[in-house]
């Protein structure tokens, strides 16, 4: 019986553990690798469970999620915590297919633009390029994240990959679900399997608070958690977000406990 338990853990545990992951940044960037401009990352500013990236002009800032590892097909999302003010050049984004700090894709959203804007680019040997013709132009996502008082509402960006097919989605509390938009799907084969994470491509120097990431998720459950997080204003602690997706270590303990409970003891 013991050998079957070991086999089950070795074969099935990775899928159970890593298919659905969520990080609400309450522990800062403990589970992350800072790939580009590490000095621009600020963990838990003011004690808030968010990660802020300082304003840095037009320079990439990238961090990858260690727990997700290197993946090919994926479904990832990140939520932005909202801000009292953002200009058109303030953005946040998702990084994927990362081979190293100079080779990766980045899709990013500019919630400060009227109607918002979406762009997707790729860094190839340290040189920023378009992924497809027009990918670096502003793609209107169909609704704005700006509120009547000038603040930017919490919102989220999602990217999926199946083979060489990609699709992006956006969401906020008023939309109620993920929304696709014109220019939100594309095909590219520059980078295959790679690391995934967060980043920004553009950020104005007029907003010292920079971009604030609230939650990162992968898989069905992780994506749902990111979507739910858009219901929370920055002033509301993101620790109030529901978190049904356990950390990998918690999953392991629960699973081992279940297996041990089901295994009869030998005298």
C-alpha positions, 0 to 999 in steps of 0.5 A: 500500500505504501508504494501506491501512496508514493506513486500517487504523490509523485505522479498526481501531486504536481498537477494538484499542487500547481494547476491552481495557484494564487498569490495575494502578495501578503508575503511580498515577493517571497515566491518571486524572482526579480528579473529586471530592475529589482530596485523598483519593486516595493513590497507591502507599501504602508503594510498593504498586501500589495506590491508596488513598482516605482515610476521609472519612465519607459523601462521594463520591470519584470518579476516571475512567479517561482511556484508556477515554474516553466510552463507552455500552455497557461491561463494567468491573470493579475489584478491591479489594486486601484489608485487615486490618480494614474495618467495614460502612461501608467501601466501594469502587465503580465509577462510570459514565455520568459526565457531570461531577463532579455527574452520574453513576452509582455502584455500590458494595460493602461487603465488611465487612458479614456476607454483604457488601452491594451498592448502586447510586445516581446523583448528579443535579446534585449530589444523591444519589438511588436508581436504582430503588426499593430500590437504596440498600438493602443487597443481600446478594451471597450470600457474605462476603469476611471471613476467619477472622482478621478480615481482608477478602479481595481481591474484585472488582465488575463492572458491564455496560451494554447500552443501558439495561440494567445488571447487576452481578457480584461475585467473589473467589478462593473463588468462582472466577468472577463471581457475580450476585445478587438485585437485581444487574440494573436498567434506567435511562436517566438518563445515556447515554454517559459516562466510567467509573472508580472511587469510593466512596460511604461510608467510615467514619472509623475505618479510616484506610487507607481503600479500596484499589483494586488493578486496573481493567479493561475488555473481556473481557481486562481483566475476566479480569485483574481476576478473576485479581487476586482471588487475590492478598493485599494482602501479595503485590505486585500486580506479580505479577499476569499482564498479557496486555493491553498498554497502548495505546502498547504495542499501537500499537508492536506493531501498527505493527511488524507492519504494517511487517514485512508491507509490502514495501519499495520500491526 
